């Protein structure tokens, strides 16, 4: 725990804020290249090599599923190789992945690149970011997480348009190589300089608290699977992310016939911008809120936005619904670490984050497919998005259930 009488987390001189900056940049490049950039790769690899879209899409699915498996072992890796080595390994793997995407010639290289990207997610993704910030902050933990995870949204807002612009001027290969070089130049010195555990943690423990020992990783995960508090956090988050992924992937296809291509693109921009606003707004107050109540409110706001969206054809109303929906998008990855810290504790934090992220990642990967199947069966998005809204409401009810705290 952080002693209030000795450490002022509100001070800009507190070293934890430099760690937040490093985590922001990690999220910026990891989500920019590893999530939002995949739409660029799909288009450019089809254009350059004539590969079918199903081949590239299957590689993306493979990458997300592999990431969801590897992330389970984050706590083991932190214990074995240490925090900084894990992040540098993830950075190296991500850099190798983007270079290979630029230079590849055969389909097997595509799958290798996406496998390397999964290793990057393990070293630089949400579990590592949440774990390191959890160790640095207590009273301002929510704000620190919100600021760091805003890097993810900024990666989509800034990095993807930059890649598209560079591709148009110097070609996809040169654009990817230039962006990779920029990532290394910006991120490598920041990680080496700023990333580390707080001084109160024993160097020999690789980030484990100096007082008290953590349960063995295997025992910790087994205990988590029997912990009702863990499941009442993981299941609703997984359901909400499934609905969220389904809507995001199909948003433009739904809106374009109603308001046109340019307005549909504007809706995506508004939603992304509101995700940043939502994270920042929540970050200012979340440390004084009950995270389960705030999480349930966010889920219900998304359900309400979807219900209104389905009832209107007015461009203004549709854009407003996308803004309301976007306000809580980013916070779905902010709530789990806050709930875990309060109800499960620090000793099993990395194990709980890894296992929970794995479960929600695997479940949410099916969101776009489920929405697509529902649309194909009914001929429109009404049933599909109504299902997403219902899932949000059920998730809100589950996350409000408090089965009691249990240490893992």
C-alpha positions as CSV (number, residue, x, y, z in Angstrom):
1,X,0.0,0.0,0.0
2,X,1.1,3.6,-0.6
3,X,1.5,5.6,2.6
4,X,-0.6,8.8,2.4
5,X,1.7,10.6,4.7
6,X,4.8,10.0,2.6
7,X,3.7,10.0,-1.0
8,X,1.7,12.8,-2.7
9,X,0.2,11.1,-5.8
10,X,-1.2,14.5,-6.9
11,X,2.2,16.0,-7.3
12,X,3.6,16.2,-10.9
13,X,7.0,15.4,-9.4
14,X,5.7,11.9,-8.3
15,X,7.6,9.4,-10.5
16,X,4.4,7.4,-11.1
17,X,3.2,10.1,-13.6
18,X,6.3,9.4,-15.7
19,X,5.3,5.7,-15.6
20,X,1.8,6.8,-16.8
21,X,3.4,8.6,-19.8
22,X,5.4,5.4,-20.7
23,X,2.2,3.4,-20.5
24,X,0.3,5.9,-22.6
25,X,2.9,5.5,-25.4
26,X,2.8,1.7,-25.0
27,X,-1.0,1.7,-25.5
28,X,-0.7,4.2,-28.3
29,X,1.5,2.0,-30.4
30,X,0.2,-1.3,-29.3
31,X,-3.4,-0.5,-30.1
32,X,-2.5,1.7,-33.0
33,X,-0.6,-1.1,-34.8
34,X,-2.2,-4.1,-33.1
35,X,-5.9,-3.2,-33.3
36,X,-6.9,-0.2,-35.3
37,X,-4.1,-0.7,-37.9
38,X,-5.5,-4.0,-38.9
39,X,-8.0,-2.4,-41.2
40,X,-5.1,-0.8,-43.1
41,X,-3.2,-4.1,-43.4
42,X,-6.3,-5.8,-44.7
43,X,-6.7,-3.3,-47.5
44,X,-3.1,-2.9,-48.4
45,X,-2.1,-6.6,-48.3
46,X,-5.0,-7.5,-50.6
47,X,-4.0,-4.7,-53.0
48,X,-0.3,-5.6,-52.9
49,X,-0.5,-9.4,-53.1
50,X,-4.0,-10.2,-54.3
51,X,-4.7,-12.2,-51.2
52,X,-8.4,-12.8,-50.4
53,X,-9.8,-10.9,-47.5
54,X,-10.7,-14.1,-45.7
55,X,-7.0,-15.0,-45.5
56,X,-6.0,-11.7,-43.8
57,X,-9.1,-11.7,-41.6
58,X,-8.4,-15.2,-40.5
59,X,-4.9,-14.1,-39.5
60,X,-6.4,-11.3,-37.4
61,X,-8.7,-13.7,-35.6
62,X,-5.8,-16.1,-35.0
63,X,-3.8,-13.2,-33.5
64,X,-6.6,-12.1,-31.2
65,X,-7.2,-15.6,-29.9
66,X,-3.5,-16.3,-29.5
67,X,-3.2,-13.1,-27.5
68,X,-6.0,-14.1,-25.3
69,X,-4.2,-17.4,-24.5
70,X,-0.7,-15.9,-23.9
71,X,-2.0,-13.1,-21.6
72,X,-3.0,-15.7,-19.0
73,X,0.7,-16.2,-18.3
74,X,1.6,-12.6,-17.7
75,X,2.1,-13.0,-14.0
76,X,4.4,-16.0,-14.6
77,X,6.5,-13.9,-17.1
78,X,6.7,-11.0,-14.7
79,X,8.0,-13.3,-12.0
80,X,10.5,-15.1,-14.4
81,X,12.0,-12.3,-16.5
82,X,10.8,-9.1,-14.8
83,X,8.7,-6.1,-15.8
84,X,11.2,-4.2,-18.0
85,X,12.4,-7.3,-19.8
86,X,8.8,-8.3,-20.5
87,X,7.9,-4.9,-22.0
88,X,11.1,-4.7,-24.1
89,X,10.4,-8.2,-25.4
90,X,6.9,-7.1,-26.3
91,X,8.2,-4.0,-28.0
92,X,10.8,-6.1,-30.0
93,X,8.1,-8.5,-31.1
94,X,5.7,-5.7,-32.2
95,X,8.5,-4.0,-34.1
96,X,9.4,-7.3,-35.8
97,X,5.7,-7.9,-36.6
98,X,5.3,-4.5,-38.3
99,X,8.6,-4.8,-40.3
100,X,7.5,-8.3,-41.5
101,X,4.1,-6.9,-42.5
102,X,6.0,-4.4,-44.7
103,X,8.4,-6.9,-46.2
104,X,6.3,-10.1,-46.4
105,X,5.8,-12.0,-49.7
106,X,4.0,-15.3,-48.7
107,X,1.0,-16.1,-46.5
108,X,3.0,-18.0,-43.9
109,X,4.9,-14.8,-43.2
110,X,1.5,-13.1,-42.5
111,X,0.7,-15.6,-39.8
112,X,4.2,-15.3,-38.3
113,X,3.8,-11.5,-38.2
114,X,0.4,-11.8,-36.5
115,X,1.9,-14.4,-34.0
116,X,4.6,-11.9,-33.2
117,X,1.9,-9.2,-32.7
118,X,0.3,-11.5,-30.1
119,X,3.6,-11.6,-28.2
120,X,3.6,-7.8,-28.4
121,X,0.2,-7.7,-26.8
122,X,1.5,-9.9,-23.9
123,X,4.4,-7.5,-23.2
124,X,2.7,-4.2,-23.8
125,X,-1.1,-4.8,-23.5
126,X,-3.7,-3.9,-20.9
127,X,-2.6,-6.5,-18.3
128,X,0.9,-5.2,-18.0
129,X,-0.2,-1.6,-18.1
130,X,-2.8,-2.1,-15.4
131,X,-0.4,-4.2,-13.2
132,X,2.4,-1.6,-13.2
133,X,0.1,1.3,-12.6
134,X,-1.7,-0.6,-9.8
135,X,1.7,-0.8,-8.1
136,X,2.3,2.9,-8.4
137,X,-1.1,4.4,-7.4
138,X,-3.7,4.0,-4.7
139,X,-5.7,7.1,-4.4
140,X,-5.3,8.3,-8.0
141,X,-5.3,4.8,-9.6
142,X,-8.4,5.4,-11.6
143,X,-7.1,8.7,-13.1
144,X,-3.7,7.0,-13.9
145,X,-5.4,4.1,-15.7
146,X,-7.7,6.5,-17.6
147,X,-4.8,8.6,-18.8
148,X,-2.7,5.6,-19.8
149,X,-5.5,3.8,-21.6
150,X,-6.4,7.0,-23.6
151,X,-3.2,6.1,-25.5
152,X,-5.2,3.3,-27.0
153,X,-7.8,5.5,-28.5
154,X,-5.3,8.1,-29.6
155,X,-3.5,5.3,-31.4
156,X,-6.5,4.9,-33.5
157,X,-7.2,8.6,-34.0
158,X,-3.6,9.5,-34.9
159,X,-1.6,6.5,-36.0
160,X,-4.1,5.0,-38.5
161,X,-4.7,8.3,-40.5
162,X,-0.9,8.8,-40.4
163,X,-0.3,5.4,-41.9
164,X,-2.9,6.0,-44.6
165,X,-1.4,9.4,-45.4
166,X,2.1,8.0,-45.6
167,X,1.0,5.0,-47.6
168,X,-0.5,7.3,-50.2
169,X,2.7,9.3,-50.5
170,X,5.5,6.8,-50.0
171,X,3.8,3.4,-50.2
172,X,2.7,0.9,-47.6
173,X,6.2,-0.7,-47.2
174,X,8.0,2.6,-46.5
175,X,5.1,3.8,-44.4
176,X,5.3,0.8,-42.1
177,X,9.0,0.9,-41.8
178,X,9.0,4.7,-41.0
179,X,6.3,4.2,-38.4
180,X,8.1,1.3,-36.8
181,X,11.3,3.4,-36.6
182,X,9.4,6.2,-35.0
183,X,7.9,3.8,-32.4
184,X,11.4,2.5,-31.5
185,X,12.9,6.0,-31.3
186,X,10.0,7.3,-29.1
187,X,9.2,4.3,-26.9
188,X,12.5,2.5,-26.3
189,X,14.2,5.3,-24.2
190,X,11.0,6.1,-22.4
191,X,10.6,2.4,-21.3
192,X,14.2,2.1,-20.3
193,X,14.2,5.4,-18.3
194,X,10.7,5.4,-16.7
195,X,9.4,1.9,-16.3
196,X,10.1,0.0,-13.1
197,X,8.5,-1.0,-9.8
198,X,8.1,1.4,-6.9
199,X,11.0,1.5,-4.4
200,X,8.8,0.0,-1.8
201,X,8.8,-3.3,-3.7
202,X,11.7,-5.7,-3.2
203,X,14.1,-5.9,-6.3
204,X,14.4,-9.6,-5.5
205,X,10.7,-10.1,-5.8
206,X,10.4,-8.7,-9.3
207,X,7.6,-6.5,-8.4
208,X,5.9,-8.6,-5.7
209,X,5.2,-6.6,-2.5
210,X,8.2,-6.8,-0.2
211,X,5.9,-7.8,2.7
212,X,3.8,-10.8,2.3
213,X,4.1,-13.3,-0.5
214,X,1.9,-14.0,-3.5
215,X,0.4,-17.3,-4.1
216,X,2.0,-19.5,-6.7
217,X,0.6,-18.5,-10.1
218,X,-1.1,-21.8,-10.7
219,X,-2.7,-21.9,-7.3
220,X,-3.8,-18.3,-7.7
221,X,-5.5,-18.9,-11.0
222,X,-7.2,-22.0,-9.6
223,X,-8.5,-20.0,-6.7
224,X,-9.7,-17.3,-9.0
225,X,-11.9,-19.7,-11.0
226,X,-13.6,-20.6,-7.7
227,X,-14.1,-16.9,-6.7
228,X,-17.6,-15.6,-7.3
229,X,-16.4,-12.0,-7.1
230,X,-14.0,-12.7,-10.0
231,X,-16.8,-14.2,-12.2
232,X,-19.3,-11.3,-11.5
233,X,-16.7,-9.0,-12.9
234,X,-15.4,-11.1,-15.8
235,X,-18.7,-12.3,-17.2
236,X,-20.4,-8.9,-17.5
237,X,-17.3,-7.3,-18.9
238,X,-17.0,-10.1,-21.5
239,X,-20.7,-9.7,-22.5
240,X,-20.4,-5.9,-22.8
241,X,-17.2,-6.2,-24.9
242,X,-18.9,-8.7,-27.1
243,X,-21.7,-6.3,-27.8
244,X,-19.2,-3.4,-28.1
245,X,-17.0,-5.2,-30.7
246,X,-20.1,-6.2,-32.6
247,X,-21.4,-2.7,-32.9
248,X,-18.0,-1.0,-33.6
249,X,-17.2,-3.4,-36.5
250,X,-20.6,-3.0,-38.1
251,X,-21.2,0.6,-37.3
252,X,-20.3,2.0,-40.7
253,X,-22.2,-0.7,-42.6
254,X,-25.3,0.2,-40.5
255,X,-25.0,3.9,-40.8
256,X,-23.9,4.4,-44.4
257,X,-27.3,3.6,-46.0
258,X,-29.0,6.0,-43.6
259,X,-26.7,9.0,-43.5
260,X,-24.1,8.5,-46.2
261,X,-20.4,7.5,-46.2
262,X,-18.9,10.8,-45.1
263,X,-21.4,11.2,-42.2
264,X,-20.8,7.5,-41.2
265,X,-17.1,8.3,-41.1
266,X,-17.9,11.4,-38.9
267,X,-19.8,9.1,-36.6
268,X,-16.8,6.9,-36.1
269,X,-14.6,10.0,-35.4
270,X,-17.2,11.4,-32.9
271,X,-17.4,8.0,-31.1
272,X,-13.6,7.8,-30.8
273,X,-13.3,11.4,-29.6
274,X,-16.0,10.8,-27.0
275,X,-14.1,7.7,-25.8
276,X,-11.2,10.0,-24.9
277,X,-13.5,12.5,-23.2
278,X,-15.2,9.6,-21.4
279,X,-12.0,8.2,-20.0
280,X,-10.7,11.6,-18.9
281,X,-14.1,12.5,-17.3
282,X,-14.3,9.2,-15.5
283,X,-10.7,9.4,-14.4
284,X,-11.3,12.6,-12.5
285,X,-14.0,11.0,-10.3
286,X,-13.7,7.2,-10.5
287,X,-11.5,6.9,-7.5
288,X,-14.3,8.3,-5.4
289,X,-17.0,6.1,-7.0
290,X,-18.0,2.5,-6.6
291,X,-16.5,0.9,-9.7
292,X,-19.3,-1.7,-10.0
293,X,-22.0,1.0,-10.0
294,X,-20.1,3.1,-12.5
295,X,-19.5,0.1,-14.7
296,X,-23.3,-0.8,-14.6
297,X,-24.2,2.8,-15.5
298,X,-21.8,2.7,-18.5
299,X,-23.3,-0.5,-19.7
300,X,-26.9,0.8,-19.4
301,X,-25.9,4.0,-21.2
302,X,-24.7,1.9,-24.1
303,X,-27.9,-0.1,-24.1
304,X,-30.0,3.1,-24.2
305,X,-27.9,4.5,-27.0
306,X,-28.4,1.4,-29.1
307,X,-32.2,1.3,-28.5
308,X,-32.5,5.0,-29.6
309,X,-30.3,4.3,-32.5
310,X,-32.6,1.7,-33.8
311,X,-35.7,3.9,-33.5
312,X,-34.4,6.9,-35.5
313,X,-33.3,7.9,-39.0
314,X,-32.4,11.5,-38.1
315,X,-28.7,12.1,-38.8
316,X,-28.5,14.4,-35.7
317,X,-30.0,11.7,-33.4
318,X,-27.8,9.0,-34.9
319,X,-24.6,11.0,-34.4
320,X,-25.7,11.8,-30.8
321,X,-26.3,8.1,-30.1
322,X,-22.8,7.3,-31.4
323,X,-21.4,10.1,-29.1
324,X,-23.2,8.7,-26.1
325,X,-22.1,5.1,-26.9
326,X,-18.5,6.3,-27.4
327,X,-18.5,8.0,-24.0
328,X,-18.2,4.7,-22.2
329,X,-16.3,2.6,-24.8
330,X,-12.9,3.1,-23.3
331,X,-13.9,2.7,-19.7
332,X,-14.8,-1.0,-20.2
333,X,-11.1,-1.8,-19.8
334,X,-10.6,0.7,-17.0
335,X,-13.2,-0.9,-14.6
336,X,-11.7,-4.4,-14.3
337,X,-8.4,-3.4,-12.6
338,X,-10.3,-1.2,-10.2
339,X,-12.7,-3.9,-9.2
340,X,-9.9,-6.5,-9.0
341,X,-7.8,-4.3,-6.7
342,X,-10.7,-3.6,-4.3
343,X,-12.2,-7.1,-4.1
344,X,-9.4,-9.6,-4.9
345,X,-6.3,-7.7,-3.8
346,X,-2.8,-7.0,-4.9
347,X,-1.2,-10.5,-4.5
348,X,-3.2,-12.0,-7.3
349,X,-3.7,-8.8,-9.3
350,X,-1.6,-9.8,-12.4
351,X,-3.1,-13.4,-12.4
352,X,-6.7,-12.0,-12.1
353,X,-6.0,-9.4,-14.9
354,X,-4.4,-12.0,-17.1
355,X,-7.1,-14.6,-16.7
356,X,-10.0,-12.1,-16.9
357,X,-8.5,-10.4,-20.0
358,X,-8.1,-13.8,-21.6
359,X,-11.8,-14.8,-21.0
360,X,-13.2,-11.5,-22.1
361,X,-10.9,-11.4,-25.1
362,X,-12.0,-14.8,-26.3
363,X,-15.7,-14.1,-25.7
364,X,-15.6,-10.6,-27.4
365,X,-13.8,-12.0,-30.4
366,X,-17.2,-13.6,-31.4
367,X,-19.0,-10.2,-31.3
368,X,-18.6,-9.2,-34.9
369,X,-19.5,-12.7,-36.1
370,X,-22.6,-12.9,-34.0
371,X,-23.8,-9.5,-35.2
372,X,-23.0,-10.5,-38.8
373,X,-24.9,-13.8,-38.5
374,X,-28.0,-12.0,-37.0
375,X,-28.0,-9.5,-39.8
376,X,-27.7,-12.2,-42.4
377,X,-30.6,-14.2,-40.9
378,X,-33.0,-11.2,-40.5
379,X,-31.8,-8.9,-43.4
380,X,-31.2,-5.9,-41.1
381,X,-29.4,-4.8,-38.0
382,X,-32.5,-4.4,-35.7
383,X,-32.4,-7.8,-34.1
384,X,-28.5,-7.8,-34.0
385,X,-28.2,-4.4,-32.2
386,X,-31.2,-5.1,-30.0
387,X,-29.4,-8.3,-28.9
388,X,-26.3,-6.2,-28.1
389,X,-28.5,-3.8,-26.0
390,X,-30.0,-6.7,-24.1
391,X,-26.6,-8.2,-23.4
392,X,-25.5,-4.8,-22.0
393,X,-28.5,-4.7,-19.6
394,X,-27.9,-8.3,-18.4
395,X,-24.3,-7.5,-17.9
396,X,-25.2,-4.4,-15.8
397,X,-27.4,-6.6,-13.6
398,X,-24.6,-9.2,-13.1
399,X,-21.9,-6.7,-12.3
400,X,-24.1,-5.2,-9.5
401,X,-24.2,-8.6,-7.8
402,X,-21.8,-8.6,-4.8
403,X,-21.1,-12.1,-3.7
404,X,-18.6,-11.0,-1.2
405,X,-14.8,-10.6,-1.2
406,X,-12.5,-13.5,-1.4
407,X,-8.7,-13.4,-1.5
408,X,-7.1,-15.5,-4.3
